[in-house]
């Protein structure tokens, strides 16, 4: 068995430092999209679409 000096560097994993920013922006985009869908459905339910589905759609 060989002994090592313990002075080496860890291998680079290739992970980008922009990953947390990308993840945050995708989360924000998902939340905005969900909010828009909920807003449109509430407006349609309040206005009465006349399709018989009501607020359950």
C-alpha positions as CSV (number, residue, x, y, z in Angstrom):
1,X,0.0,0.0,0.0
2,X,1.3,3.4,-1.0
3,X,1.2,6.4,1.4
4,X,0.2,9.8,0.1
5,X,1.4,13.1,1.3
6,X,-2.2,14.5,1.6
7,X,-1.2,17.8,-0.1
8,X,-3.2,17.2,-3.3
9,X,-6.2,19.0,-4.7
10,X,-9.7,17.5,-5.1
11,X,-10.8,16.8,-8.6
12,X,-13.1,19.3,-10.2
13,X,-16.7,18.0,-10.6
14,X,-17.6,20.3,-13.5
15,X,-20.5,21.9,-11.6
16,X,-21.2,25.5,-12.8
17,X,-21.3,28.3,-10.3
18,X,-24.3,29.6,-12.1
19,X,-26.4,26.6,-11.1
20,X,-28.0,28.2,-8.0
21,X,-28.9,31.3,-10.0
22,X,-30.5,29.2,-12.7
23,X,-32.4,27.2,-10.2
24,X,-33.7,30.3,-8.5
25,X,-34.8,31.9,-11.7
26,X,-36.7,28.7,-12.8
27,X,-38.4,28.6,-9.4
28,X,-39.5,32.2,-9.8
29,X,-40.7,31.5,-13.4
30,X,-42.7,28.6,-12.1
31,X,-44.3,30.6,-9.3
32,X,-45.2,33.4,-11.7
33,X,-46.8,31.0,-14.2
34,X,-48.8,29.3,-11.5
35,X,-50.0,32.7,-10.2
36,X,-51.0,33.7,-13.7
37,X,-53.0,30.5,-14.2
38,X,-54.8,30.9,-10.9
39,X,-55.6,34.5,-11.6
40,X,-57.1,33.7,-15.0
41,X,-59.2,30.9,-13.6
42,X,-60.5,33.2,-10.8
43,X,-61.4,35.9,-13.3
44,X,-63.2,33.4,-15.6
45,X,-65.1,32.0,-12.6
46,X,-66.1,35.5,-11.4
47,X,-67.2,36.6,-14.9
48,X,-69.2,33.4,-15.6
49,X,-68.0,31.7,-18.7
50,X,-71.4,30.1,-19.5
51,X,-69.8,26.7,-20.3
52,X,-71.4,25.0,-17.3
53,X,-68.0,24.3,-15.7
54,X,-68.0,27.1,-13.2
55,X,-65.1,27.4,-10.8
56,X,-64.5,23.7,-10.8
57,X,-62.6,23.8,-14.1
